[in-house]
Amino acid sequence: MQMPKEEALFHVEMKTRWAQKHFVALQWELDIWIDSPAYTVSHKDDVEHSIQLWRVVLKVIFEVIPMLLSVFISSLRSALDNLAWGLAHLDTARVFTEREERNISFLIFKDSNSTYTDRRLLFPSTVANEFDKLQPYLRGNAYRDDPLWQLNELWTLDKHRSVPVNSHSLNVRFPMNGWQYFLRNDFDYGFEVHFPLRLAQASQVNLEPTISMEVLFGERMGSFEVSMKRLGEINDFVRNDVIPRFAGFFT
């Protein structure tokens, strides 16, 4: 049974509205966690070792943050696959095999290969031509900068590995030139700085650091990561550029 054209597009818009709702909630919860603040700063004079020890430790991230991220990613990406299903079935006279139906998805390819060539044949030629304009492979080696590739990569990580909260990027600055020389005990969720006690006591300023931070999304400890700002750009690109490109095919 063919899905009515207006119903196919309604499902896509419903998914993107759900994604937008969770994106807004994600930003809200992220701001609350960061402002809580998301880290502790402590220090003490260790006379025995003649150091002033400063320790910065990240708190455990609110569970709601990775869960909202997961729902946002899956809703936005599945909206594109819902869109692809409707586009493939625009030709009501065409009958797909079971295998062909399993292969219907929104095309996002980093390589122009035989699989892409085969998959684009699942769509009317005018639709396939529009897919051609959006492919990450058009960027060559810079395909990793493509918003559709980034969304697809986040979705793959979330489905098959773990919720893609990559890391917490701390920007720390102590009010002393060359403070990095005294950095010690760098660990997964924080670090310590050991200033010589005589130097700390002689300092004319409070050595408490200034700290800013952001949460990065991607594979934990991997090379792929995006910021919250970039996540918003991906969301806007899908909702305001990609989907409108194809909406006219349903009129």
N, C-alpha and C positions, 0 to 999 in steps of 0.2 A: 504494500500500500504506500502510495506517495504522500508525503507530508505537504499540506498546503503551503504555498510560498510565504504567506503572511505569518503562518505559525512558525516556520523555520526561523525567520528573522526575529520573531518575538522571543524565542528560546535563547537566541544569542544575546539579545539586549537584556533579558532577565539575568543571565549569567554575569554580564558585565556590570549590571547594577549591584549584584551581590558581591562581586569582586571589589567595586568601589566602596561599598559599605565597610568591608573588612580592611581595606587600605586605610580609610580614615580612622578606624578603630586602632589599627596597628600604629599609626603615627601618634595617636593620643597616648596609648599605653607606653610606647617607646619614650615619649617625652617625660611621662611621669616617672619611669624607671631611671632615666638619666638624671632627672632633677632630684631624685630621692635623697642623696645622690647615689649613683651606681657603684661607688667605690668608697673605701675608708682610707684615711691618711692618719698615720700615727708616728710618734717619734719618742726616743728616749736617749738619755746620756748613759752610755755603757762605759763606766769609768774603768772597769777591769780591762777592756780592750781598747781604751782611749779613743772611742768613736762616738759620734752622735748618729744614731741609726734612724733613718726614715724609711717607713714601709708603706707602699701603696698596694692595696688589694681590691680587686673587683668583686662585687657581690654577685650572687647567683641571679641570672636574668629571670624576670617574671615568666612563668610558664605560659601565660596567655600570649606573649609576644611571638614565640615560634609557632604557636598554634594558629594565630591570626595570619601570620605570614603564609603558612601552609594552605589555608583556605583561600587566601587572596590569589596565590600563584595558581592553584588548581582550578579555581573558578575562571580566571582570566584565560588560561591556556585552553581549558575545555570549551570555552565560548568559541574559540577559533576552530576547534574540531567540529563543534555543532554547526558553525558557519560553513565549513568545508562539506559536511554531509548534505546540507541544503543546496549548496552550489553544484555538487556532483549530480544531484537528482533533479536539476532544472529541466533536463531533457526527459520528459515523462515517458517517452517511448523506449528509452534505453533500459535494458535488463542487465543487471550486474551479476556476476557469479559470486558465490560465497567468499571466495578468496579476494576478489576485487573489493567487495564491501569491507572486508577486514582492513584493506589497505587505504581506505578513504580517510584522509586526515589533512589538516592544514599544512601545506608544504613549507618546511623550513630546512634548507640544506646549506651546509658550508662548502659542499663540493658539487660541481655540475657533473653528475655521473649518470650511469644507465638507470639507476633506481629512480632518480629524479625524472628522467625522460619518460620512464614507464608510468610513474605516479601522476604526472601531469596529464596523461591521456585519459585519466578517470574523470576529467572535467571537460566541459565545453571549451572549444578553442579560445573564445574570448576571455573566459575565466582563467584558463591556463596562461594566457598572455599577461594577465594582471599578476598572477603568481610570479612570473619571470622577473617582474620589476622589483620584487620585494626580497629576493633571495640573498642571504648573507654571503654566498659565494661571489657576488658582484664586488665585494670589498677586498677580494683576494686574501692576503695573509692577515688582514685586519678584520676578518669575519667575527672575531670575538667582541668587537665593539658594536656589533649590530644588535638592536634592541630585541628583535625576534629571536635571534640565537640565544641571547642572554635569558629571555623568558623561558625558552625551551630547556636550557641548561638547568635553570633553577627548578623547573618542573621535573626533570629527570632525576636530579639529586633528591628532591622531596619524595618521589615515588619509590626509588630503588636503593637509596643509601640512608640519608637522615635529613631531618628538617634543616634546610640550608642557612642556619645562622653561623656564619664563618668565624668571626672574631670581634673583639671589641678594640677599636683603635683609640689608644690613649695618647693625647698630646700633652706632655708634661714638661714643665720648665721650672727649675729652681733658680732663685735670684742670686746666682753666683756663676761667674764665667768659668767654663770648663768643668761644670758639675758632673758631666757624663763620665769623667775620669774616675769618679768615686762610685759608679754604678756597680752593684754586686748582687748576686743571687737573683738573677732574672729568671722567673718561673712562669708557668702557664697563665696564671691569673693575677700576676702582679710582679713587683720587684722591690729591692731594697737599695738604698743609697747610704754608704758609710763615709760620712765626713770625719776627718781627724778632729778630735774633740777640741784641741787647742785652736784649730782654724774656725770651728763653729762658734766657740765662745768668743773669739776675737772679732767675729763678723759684726758689722754695724746694723745688719738687717735681720729680720726673722727669715729663716731659711725655708719656711713653709712653701710648697710648690703651688703654682697655678696649673690647673688641669682642665682640659676639654676632651670630649670623647664622642665617638659615634660607633654605631653597630654596623658591621658589614655583613652582607648576605652572600653566600656561596658555599663552596666545599670547605669544611673546617680544615685549617692549616694547608689549604690548597692554593693554587695560583689564580683561581677565578673568584672574583668578589665584586659586588656592586654596593653602592651606598643607598641610603634611604632616598636621597634626592634622585639617583638614577632609577630606583624602583618606581618613583613617581613619573619619571619621563617615559619609562616603558609602558606604564599604565595609560598615560595620555596618548602615546603613539598608537596603541592598540585600539583604544576607544574612539579617538578623534581622527585617526588617519586610516588605519588598516580596515576596520569594519566599514566605514563610509565608502571606501573604494569599491566594496563588493555589494553594498546595499542596493544599488541601482539594478542589479541583475534580478532582484526579486519583484520589481515593479512590473 
